[in-house]
Amino acid sequence: RARTDADLKRSSIRLAATIEHVFYQSAFRRETYRLQYDLAGGRYWLDRFIDPSAPRPKPVPAAGSQEEDPGAEQRQEEAEAGLEGKAHYVLDRTVIPRTVRLPRGVRITDVTTQYLDTVSEGKAFTHFFPDGYAEPTVIHLADQNKLEYTLVVSPLSGKVKKAEKRQLLVDRALADFGAWMGTL
């Protein structure tokens, strides 16, 4: 029991740190990202938004490099998938190098976002925008011992509040979201 509880605590801390890291990288790199949660598979990873109408910086090959266009391979894959010229997301390995799997006995029970309501099966997302904004999100992680952590993503700072109590923090977060929406 103690090991599973420790795995849950570590997993919640790691996910919170990942969210804050993606928030800052999105603003720094001027990219739109989404953190994708696979609730059934117990994992999460990062996707980057590709907007074909946005100007792309001209690639500068490294000194002594034979490669003239480092984005050619990605564009080839997009063309083969029928995505060329269409806005879409692609798996991104520059900010988070690999898919993160939750430890055995730990799972994401549900994700609540500003636009998707509550998702308790399938996939859910938190979006991060280049202007320093994150989609308000509440994430619940639990272990097999029914211990639960709640993570609340602040839309303007990217900071994540963590708590072991579920309902009190969720009610407060939803009230904060409502107050924030009223200021727009």
Disulfide bonds with the S-S distance in Angstrom:
none
